[in-house]
Amino acid sequence: MKKLFFLIMIITTIMLVGCNIKEDHTNEVLITDMSGTKVWVPKNPKTVAAVSPSTGDLMIAFGLGDKLDGTYYSVMNNPWAEEIYPESKNLFGYDYDNSVETFIERGADLIFIPEPETAKNLRNHGLNALCVRQFAEVGYGDYVFYFSEIVRQIWGSDEKINNKINEWQKDFNNAINAITSKIDYTQPKRTLYYVCGDKDRGLGYTDLGKSLLEYVYDQLNIDFICNRFETNRPSAEAVLEINPDIVAIGGIYQQYLLQQIKVQEPWNQLKGVKDGNLFNIPVGFVSFEQTSVESYVFIYDMANKLYPNLFEFDIVTLTKECIKKYFNYELSDEYVKYMLQGLDKNGKPLIWK
C-alpha cells in the first residue's frame, strides 16, 4: 500500500508540475490566420513554402524572396515569373495536396496554405502552417491587407519590409480612392462574368466571390454574377441565363480562352461577347486580379476598360513603376505592352493548347 501511495504521489506531482510549465514563445509570434485560428509561429523563418497563390508574389515584393523555398506550381508555368524574378527558376512548385513528408524533406520553417484542414493536419505533424486564402467568409474588403499584416507580424522588425508593406497598401488605397471618387453609384450596375484561366479548365471555371475580384468590381459599381453560382464550374447555360453585359478573362490560358469564347457555342452568345465587352486581365508574376502586388494596377486597368469616357490612367507607366518598385526589374515599352495583353515577352500566348 505504501508503494502504491508513493507512486500515486509521484504521478500527481509530475502532473501538477507539468500543468504549471509555461511554453517558451520568446522566438515566436502569435498569428491569427485567415481561418481564425491562433497559431504560434517562429519569428523571421528562413525557409517558407508559400503554397497559397500570390503569397510568393507579395513576399518577393516585400523583400523576402530569399526566404522562399517554393510557391504554387502554376506560377512556374508563367514565363513572366522567371523574366521579372530570375530566382524563381530555383523555386519548388508546391501543390495543395503535397504530403507532410514533402514539407519535412524541404525543411519548411513556415507554410502558407489555403485549406484550413490541411493547415491543421500539418500542425498536427509538428509543422508551422497558417491558412492564407484568396477568399473570406463574408466580404473581402477587410482581408485585402490581411496577408501583408501577417508578414509584418512575422518579419516586421526589418524596417525595409515594413516600408514596402506600407507602400503597397498606400498604392492600393490610392487606386480605390481614384476610382470611387468619380464613379456615379446611382447608376444601374452592369453584370460581369469572370473566367479564371490560371488552369486548363475551360470557360466554365470561375471565382465564387467573397474575393478580391468581387470587392474590386463592387468598387467599380459592377455586378459580379459569379457569386450566384453554387459551384466554381458553372455550365454555359447557367451563365447564359444571366447573360452578363461584360466578360473578363484572366490567367495564363487567357489568350486561348479569348479565342474559344468567340467561337464556342453557346458561350459566344453571351451579351458581353456579342457586344464586344470582352476584356483580358494582365499577368505579371501572377495574374493581376489575385491579391498580389499588381492588384492596384488591375484596379486602374479595369477602370479604363469599363469606363473609357471617365478614366484614362496611364497603365503602361503604372505597370512599369510597379514592376520596378517591387521586383527591381525594368520593363521595356514592348515588354509591358505584351504583359498587358496577356502575352509573353515575344508577343506570343503565355500558354496555348
C-alpha positions, 0 to 999 in steps of 0.5 A: 500500500505504501508503494502504491501511495508513493507512486500515486504521489509521484504521478500527481506531482509530475502532473501538477508540475507539468500543468504549471510549465509555461511554453517558451514563445520568446522566438515566436509570434502569435498569428491569427490566420485567415481561418481564425485560428491562433497559431504560434509561429517562429519569428523571421523563418528562413525557409517558407513554402508559400503554397497559397497563390500570390503569397510568393508574389507579395513576399518577393515584393516585400523583400523576402524572396530569399526566404522562399523555398517554393510557391504554387506550381502554376506560377512556374508555368508563367514565363513572366515569373522567371523574366521579372524574378530570375530566382524563381527558376530555383523555386519548388512548385508546391501543390495543395495536396503535397504530403507532410513528408514533402514539407519535412524533406524541404525543411519548411520553417513556415507554410502558407496554405489555403485549406484550413484542414490541411493547415491543421493536419500539418500542425498536427505533424509538428509543422508551422502552417497558417491558412492564407486564402484568396477568399473570406467568409463574408466580404473581402474588403477587410482581408485585402491587407490581411496577408501583408499584416501577417508578414509584418507580424512575422518579419516586421522588425526589418524596417525595409519590409515594413516600408514596402508593406506600407507602400503597397497598401498606400498604392492600393488605397490610392487606386480605390480612392481614384476610382470611387471618387468619380464613379456615379453609384446611382447608376444601374450596375452592369453584370460581369462574368469572370473566367479564371484561366490560371488552369486548363479548365475551360470557360466554365471555371470561375471565382465564387466571390467573397474575393478580391475580384468581387470587392474590386468590381463592387468598387467599380459599381459592377455586378459580379454574377459569379457569386450566384453560382453554387459551384466554381464550374458553372455550365454555359447555360447557367451563365447564359441565363444571366447573360452578363453585359461584360466578360473578363478573362484572366490567367495564363490560358487567357489568350486561348480562352479569348479565342474559344469564347468567340467561337464556342457555342453557346458561350459566344452568345453571351451579351458581353461577347456579342457586344464586344465587352470582352476584356483580358486581365494582365499577368505579371508574376501572377495574374493581376486580379489575385491579391498580389502586388499588381492588384492596384494596377488591375484596379486602374486597368479595369477602370479604363476598360469599363469606363473609357469616357471617365478614366484614362490612367496611364497603365503602361507607366503604372505597370512599369513603376510597379514592376520596378518598385517591387521586383527591381526589374525594368520593363521595356515599352514592348515588354509591358505592352505584351504583359498587358495583353496577356502575352509573353515577352515575344508577343506570343500566348503565355500558354496555348493548347 
